[in-house]
Amino acid sequence: MPFSFSPLRILFAVLTWITILALWSTTRSLAGAGGSDIVVILASNDGGSIGKLPDFKEKVFRNRASYAQRHGYDFLWANISAFPVPNAPTPHWSKIPILRAAFAAYPSATWLWWLDLDALIMTPSLPLHELLSPTTLPSLLLPAGTPIRGIVGPTEHNVSFPTRLISGWEDTRTLDTPALQMLVTQDEMFGINTGSFLLKRGGWADWMLEMWTDGAFVTEDWVFKEQDALLHLMLQHELVRRGVGVVRQRALNAYPTDREERERGVDGRGWLEGKTAEEAGGMMWRRGDLVVHLAGCGTIEGSCDELWAQKWAEREVEREEDVRGAEERRRSGQWGIEVGREGLGRGRGRWRG
């Protein structure tokens, strides 16, 4: 009997394809990720390290690249020296041209995740898709009325902490979540922190990266350099505030305490001093959190080595198949440590080993 293209069958086929396409589109737009739609990024130079830890960079590569391998993301470890910013007094500013170059080198990327060298992914089984999901992200945004925190004014030896609170962002929870173009955190001590943040491809990001390295900002004598430039833009421009979502710190950028300090409710770096239990609990890493950021540990002699070793031991261990996959990509030249401009984009698209 010949196959019959009845109207009912044609309608069924059309509806099936519409459903498939809708699900595919929804999955991509909701998570903002999948395949190589996310690039995990960090940067350092030939002297970049923490303390005197042996095999430090090898461990960082294992930690970050295996995470990217596990979840189908791309990975970029850039050489800061290859991305200078004119008149910049410190290398902190180089993260901005690195982000701009990454968008160009990875055209399929929707999100870039910048994570500083002095951080560890503690729960590699937790994908960024989960944070970016529209069912999760709204619950992670700071509640309406939360002030933007930060240090105001030039670097001075008599800067007092805790810092002044700056009001001006009253509508965090009312923001249109899909419209958010950047996700950052702020701590209860120093305010906005750019040690771990996500940036979404688009016209807003292009404009933001251009404004962020304005010559007046780069030469300004700010305490936290590019962080304070972002803070300034958030305070002065509603366009920036509307595009930036500040999420709870432990979602993306938790700080460490050692075991004894956690038990006593204190912290040797002063992060918990004068803080309520709720404030302290919102800052400090707990098992199951994605990231721990050892921010500022280099300012305390010997603390980095001890903290890094402790957190390395406490992390959820990477899967060996992901480690092997990341190493194979490294041997093939797709991924590397401290690559220059010529090395960007070699790993674009999802790699299958």
Solvent accessible surface area in square Angstrom, and as a share of the most:
residue,aa,sasa,rsa
1,M,224,1.00
2,P,119,0.75
3,F,137,0.57
4,S,55,0.35
5,F,155,0.65
6,S,35,0.23
7,P,113,0.71
8,L,134,0.67
9,R,123,0.45
10,I,87,0.44
11,L,97,0.48
12,F,146,0.61
13,A,47,0.36
14,V,75,0.43
15,L,95,0.47
16,T,53,0.31
17,W,157,0.55
18,I,97,0.49
19,T,73,0.43
20,I,84,0.43
21,L,103,0.51
22,A,52,0.40
23,L,115,0.57
24,W,153,0.54
25,S,56,0.36
26,T,60,0.35
27,T,88,0.51
28,R,98,0.36
29,S,79,0.51
30,L,82,0.41
31,A,14,0.11
32,G,5,0.05
33,A,2,0.01
34,G,26,0.25
35,G,25,0.24
36,S,9,0.06
37,D,5,0.03
38,I,0,0.00
39,V,0,0.00
40,V,0,0.00
41,I,0,0.00
42,L,0,0.00
43,A,8,0.06
44,S,4,0.03
45,N,51,0.26
46,D,125,0.65
47,G,67,0.65
48,G,14,0.14
49,S,58,0.37
50,I,10,0.05
51,G,50,0.48
52,K,188,0.80
53,L,32,0.16
54,P,97,0.61
55,D,98,0.51
56,F,6,0.03
57,K,47,0.20
58,E,79,0.36
59,K,65,0.27
60,V,1,0.00
61,F,1,0.00
62,R,58,0.21
63,N,1,0.00
64,R,0,0.00
65,A,0,0.00
66,S,2,0.01
67,Y,0,0.00
68,A,0,0.00
69,Q,40,0.18
70,R,58,0.21
71,H,31,0.14
72,G,5,0.05
73,Y,2,0.01
74,D,1,0.01
75,F,3,0.01
76,L,4,0.02
77,W,1,0.00
78,A,0,0.00
79,N,28,0.14
80,I,35,0.18
81,S,80,0.51
82,A,32,0.25
83,F,0,0.00
84,P,99,0.63
85,V,19,0.11
86,P,109,0.68
87,N,123,0.63
88,A,30,0.23
89,P,84,0.53
90,T,34,0.20
91,P,71,0.45
92,H,96,0.43
93,W,1,0.00
94,S,6,0.04
95,K,14,0.06
96,I,0,0.00
97,P,13,0.08
98,I,0,0.00
99,L,0,0.00
100,R,94,0.34
101,A,15,0.11
102,A,0,0.00
103,F,13,0.05
104,A,81,0.63
105,A,11,0.08
106,Y,3,0.01
107,P,81,0.51
108,S,55,0.35
109,A,1,0.01
110,T,34,0.20
111,W,14,0.05
112,L,0,0.00
113,W,0,0.00
114,W,11,0.04
115,L,0,0.00
116,D,34,0.18
117,L,25,0.13
118,D,33,0.17
119,A,0,0.00
120,L,1,0.00
121,I,0,0.00
122,M,2,0.01
123,T,17,0.10
124,P,2,0.01
125,S,48,0.31
126,L,47,0.24
127,P,33,0.21
128,L,0,0.00
129,H,48,0.21
130,E,87,0.39
131,L,13,0.07
132,L,8,0.04
133,S,26,0.17
134,P,46,0.29
135,T,121,0.70
136,T,37,0.21
137,L,8,0.04
138,P,45,0.28
139,S,68,0.44
140,L,36,0.18
141,L,2,0.01
142,L,26,0.13
143,P,60,0.38
144,A,56,0.43
145,G,39,0.37
146,T,29,0.17
147,P,31,0.19
148,I,1,0.00
149,R,40,0.14
150,G,1,0.01
151,I,12,0.06
152,V,73,0.42
153,G,25,0.24
154,P,66,0.42
155,T,69,0.40
156,E,88,0.39
157,H,204,0.91
158,N,119,0.61
159,V,41,0.24
160,S,88,0.57
161,F,88,0.37
162,P,90,0.57
163,T,16,0.09
164,R,160,0.59
165,L,99,0.49
166,I,29,0.15
167,S,82,0.53
168,G,38,0.37
169,W,8,0.03
170,E,100,0.45
171,D,33,0.17
172,T,1,0.00
173,R,102,0.37
174,T,99,0.58
175,L,12,0.06
176,D,92,0.48
177,T,23,0.13
178,P,99,0.62
179,A,46,0.36
180,L,3,0.02
181,Q,32,0.14
182,M,0,0.00
183,L,0,0.00
184,V,0,0.00
185,T,0,0.00
186,Q,17,0.08
187,D,2,0.01
188,E,40,0.18
189,M,25,0.11
190,F,55,0.23
191,G,0,0.00
192,I,6,0.03
193,N,15,0.08
194,T,0,0.00
195,G,1,0.01
196,S,0,0.00
197,F,0,0.00
198,L,0,0.00
199,L,0,0.00
200,K,49,0.21
201,R,85,0.31
202,G,26,0.25
203,G,60,0.57
204,W,33,0.11
205,A,0,0.00
206,D,90,0.46
207,W,84,0.29
208,M,0,0.00
209,L,1,0.01
210,E,116,0.52
211,M,55,0.24
212,W,0,0.00
213,T,29,0.17
214,D,54,0.28
215,G,50,0.48
216,A,67,0.52
217,F,23,0.10
218,V,2,0.01
219,T,84,0.49
220,E,73,0.33
221,D,76,0.39
222,W,31,0.11
223,V,34,0.20
224,F,63,0.26
225,K,35,0.15
226,E,5,0.02
227,Q,23,0.10
228,D,9,0.05
229,A,0,0.00
230,L,0,0.00
231,L,8,0.04
232,H,60,0.27
233,L,0,0.00
234,M,0,0.00
235,L,42,0.21
236,Q,111,0.49
237,H,68,0.30
238,E,98,0.44
239,L,99,0.49
240,V,0,0.00
241,R,48,0.18
242,R,113,0.41
243,G,3,0.03
244,V,0,0.00
245,G,0,0.00
246,V,1,0.00
247,V,1,0.00
248,R,105,0.38
249,Q,10,0.04
250,R,66,0.24
251,A,21,0.16
252,L,0,0.00
253,N,0,0.00
254,A,0,0.00
255,Y,2,0.01
256,P,0,0.00
257,T,3,0.01
258,D,35,0.18
259,R,125,0.46
260,E,116,0.52
261,E,21,0.09
262,R,91,0.33
263,E,150,0.67
264,R,151,0.55
265,G,49,0.48
266,V,66,0.38
267,D,15,0.08
268,G,58,0.56
269,R,45,0.17
270,G,19,0.18
271,W,11,0.04
272,L,20,0.10
273,E,137,0.61
274,G,81,0.78
275,K,37,0.16
276,T,80,0.46
277,A,94,0.73
278,E,151,0.68
279,E,52,0.23
280,A,17,0.13
281,G,14,0.13
282,G,34,0.33
283,M,1,0.01
284,M,11,0.05
285,W,9,0.03
286,R,129,0.47
287,R,173,0.63
288,G,45,0.43
289,D,16,0.08
290,L,5,0.02
291,V,0,0.00
292,V,0,0.00
293,H,5,0.02
294,L,0,0.00
295,A,16,0.13
296,G,43,0.42
297,C,3,0.02
298,G,66,0.63
299,T,119,0.69
300,I,71,0.36
301,E,178,0.80
302,G,52,0.50
303,S,15,0.10
304,C,12,0.07
305,D,44,0.23
306,E,113,0.51
307,L,8,0.04
308,W,3,0.01
309,A,55,0.43
310,Q,21,0.09
311,K,0,0.00
312,W,40,0.14
313,A,78,0.60
314,E,9,0.04
315,R,23,0.09
316,E,66,0.30
317,V,95,0.54
318,E,6,0.03
319,R,101,0.37
320,E,88,0.40
321,E,89,0.40
322,D,7,0.04
323,V,15,0.08
324,R,146,0.53
325,G,9,0.09
326,A,1,0.01
327,E,49,0.22
328,E,78,0.35
329,R,6,0.02
330,R,68,0.25
331,R,179,0.65
332,S,70,0.45
333,G,29,0.28
334,Q,42,0.18
335,W,8,0.03
336,G,14,0.13
337,I,41,0.21
338,E,27,0.12
339,V,31,0.18
340,G,12,0.12
341,R,130,0.47
342,E,136,0.61
343,G,7,0.07
344,L,24,0.12
345,G,8,0.08
346,R,139,0.51
347,G,1,0.01
348,R,128,0.47
349,G,28,0.27
350,R,124,0.45
351,W,48,0.17
352,R,190,0.69
353,G,91,0.88
